[in-house]
Amino acid sequence: MTIAIMGAMREEIEPILENVGEYQTHEYAGNVFYTCSYAEHNLVIAYSKIGKVFSAITATVMIERFGAQKLLFSGVAGGISDELAIGDLIMATQLCQHDVDITAFGHPDGFIPEGTLMAPTDDEMRSLAGEIAIDMGVELYEGIIATGDQFVASLERKNWIAKTFNADALEMEGASVACVCQNFGIPCFVLRAISDTANGGAVEDFDAFLKTSAQVSARFVLEMVKRIED
Ligand code: OS5
């Protein structure tokens, strides 16, 4: 099976590339795509650059040009839920775009006509992740992840996102990737390890924990790939 693994930042895919052995590189549409064989699968790996637009381009190319049949996102997130500490893992049950606002026309926050408020993730991959978490002895949270083109570093914005979308974590790419997968009919899995808690100290925490949290997420996603069957 051809499986896509993507992150937004170089730091999010580096620990994946360090563990897959030899790979080939392909430049296309402003990204570098890395292909290799791993655990009896063909992998295509890339980081998109930050935000919803770049991540949607990358996910689309992975599906349309590289033939990805499943897509796994690995990276870091700002924690919202009080249960989530830095380094903890959360997989998205569904994802929304917290910065979409056409409420002037009477639509709810985050809703685009002919779209869905929430983009789903794949039930099978989430249940596989639950089994892997038990086997690895790691705690894996699940919940709603809110995406927007903003690095959130304010309690006020974080609390608004929590209340409006019942979100447990936030980031800048997951919902656009899940929306691409939803529209192409490709199973999607979004995993994030917490790098900060999206408050006044978020920039400092992000800088301090990006690498270690990205490694936590990457390690888990590689276990997922090993356990995915054709
Ligand atoms: O990809 C962006 C979203 N990520 C998840 C995340 C997050 N999202 C929103 N709010 C939060 N509180 C979040 N915490 C974790 C992380 C990432 C955030 S944007 C970070 C940008 C940092 C940066 N800017 N310039 N550089 C790094 C240097 C640079 C130089 C050359 C090439 C690339 C980067």
Boltz pocket constraint, residues with backbone or C-beta under 6 A from the ligand:
constraints:
  - pocket:
      binder: B
      contacts: [[A, 8], [A, 9], [A, 49], [A, 50], [A, 51], [A, 76], [A, 77], [A, 78], [A, 148], [A, 150], [A, 151], [A, 152], [A, 153], [A, 170], [A, 171], [A, 172], [A, 173], [A, 195], [A, 196], [A, 197], [A, 198], [A, 199], [A, 202], [A, 206]]
      max_distance: 6.0
